[in-house]
């Protein structure tokens, strides 16, 4: 499918007729699938997305500004405010669609106006240039054959609103329906259902019996369960928009709370506790420093003198020891000479020994020639050595540590005091805090309602499936027992075999296609994600269609641990994987593509997603998303660009060829 042209006439802020060429092109020898629309917030970008959905699906279209508004009131409000309501508005979309090897041109025009206070709507469909009356009358049914609504929701999307795919509680049902439609699994389910209907018709033709009466009761119970499931789904669908509004309200309240310094206000009590602890630490540290200063620390100022004193004391002790030794040696030498004389040695021998002993004492006498003025006692000498070798270094080390601790505590205290000074008063933040609390409680209420409805819906669906199985078994029993003709038996057997075979086929093909889809989503997510190690693979359950993220350790990664940007990248990856797995080549329309993304993830989308998202990609962007640098990177892939210029005074948008810069500049860039 290729969208060719979109024409708006007096639709919302587009006054008069506006024609947009949406066709892709080729540029510089490569496909140029992108048609780029640029506009400020409120400038009409989302209106284009609404227009495509509205012209195709009418009342079922998920238009951004409709909400709970009745369809006729929405159409009335969509007529440009400056034109006569009786002139009305219209949307025309032309597109090529190939079926069975033949390409046909469709042109769908949806127009409406006010006649006698009532809305009159008209749909006209042309095929290959000719008005097709049957298609025009039955377009709501036929569009499902061409572009099923469930699929379009995932091909034409607002990137800000697809985060539901990354929410564990809300994605399974929507994703399951989309997967079935995209992969063609709904056809097999429909065949099983049709066979069941035929089997029911055969059973209903039988004469009354106990089994038949029981069957009728079971069918009645099944109808009740089907109605209950439908009611619960509708109730849930009604709460989801309210939940989205509550999410927006909470987000606005959080932003306002942050603006008035709510974070500092919440942390004030903790900061006051920290201030008290830091002040206590400062006092203790200062007291310890005073205590150290009152001990040996001041002596560090005379460390060199103390070293000299220790050296002098050591010399004096050596001199004293030498004096004692000299006295002992003199006494010994005297005794030795006397002994030699008694032995009557020769005078010459005694003279030689005496000379030797005198020379020895004389040589030792140098150590006694020290000026002893310090005269420290042994106790004082030991205290001096202890002070220099242990006490004073330990004291200096502790002092340095305490000074460092003191400085760190002062810095931390200054930080805490600045935070306390920045904290707003109770009066300044009271109303904002109350609004945030109310918004949070409102959102929690809707979340609780959705959880309750999901639980009730799961129970109702279980009971519905149980009744369905019982009805199917009993129908087969009734058919087997009551069909008399061979033809009837043959049909019944074929129906039973068809249901069994198709159920088994559906189970196997679902598993096979889901495996391939899981791999495609994994490849897309890892291709676009900045943190390559965050997720190793994405697993989709073929029974529940629940999505599980698996990390490199083989453990599940909760989706609530993803950042807002990562959730958006994940949702885009799911849609991209679905698009690649689908047998239906559909264009992609992407509104507000990069609102929640950081610069690195934006670059990933620009370089790796937009040029390859589909054979036709329509991007609706602000100038802060696709800005000059990104525009130049995308330029080889851009077929054409439009600037949606909004006139504040007239409250209308005028479309111009080009982007946010002059058309000539864009043409020069794209040449």
Buried (B, 14 or more C-beta within 10 A) or exposed (E): BBBBBBBBBBBBBBBEEBEBBBBBBEBEEEBBBBBBBBBBEEBBBBBBBBBBBBBBBBEBBBBBEBEEEEBBEBBBEBBBEEBEBEEBBBBBBBBEBEEEEEEEBBBBBBBBBBEEEEBBBEBBBBBEEEEBEEBBEEBBEBBBEBBBBBBBBBBBBBBBEBBBBBEEEBBBBBBBBBBBBBBEBBEBBEBBEBBBEBBBEBBEEBEEEEBBEBBBEBBEBBEBBBEBBEEBBEBBEEBBEBBBBBBEBBEEBBEBBEEBBBEBBBBBEEBEEBBEBBEEBBEBBEEBBEEBEEEBBEBEEEEEEBEEBBEBBBBBBEBBEBBEBBEEBEEEBEEBBEEBEEEEBEEEEBEEBBEEBEEEBEEEEEBBEBEBEBEBEEEEBEEBBEBBEEBBEEBBEBBEEBEEBBEEBBEBBEEBEEBBEEBBEEEBBEEBBEBBEEBBEBBEBBBEBBEEBBEBBEBBBEBBEEBBEBBBEBBBBBBEEBBEEEEBEEBBBEBBEBBEBBBEEBEEBBEEBBEEBBBBBBBBBBBBBBEEEBBBBBBBEBEEBEBBBBEEEEEEBEBEEBEEBBBBBBBBBBBBBBBBBBEBEBBBBBBBBBBBBBEEBBBBBBBBBBBBBBBBBBBBBBBEBBBEEBBEBBBBBBBBBBBBBBEEEEEBBBBBEBBBBEBEEBEEBBE
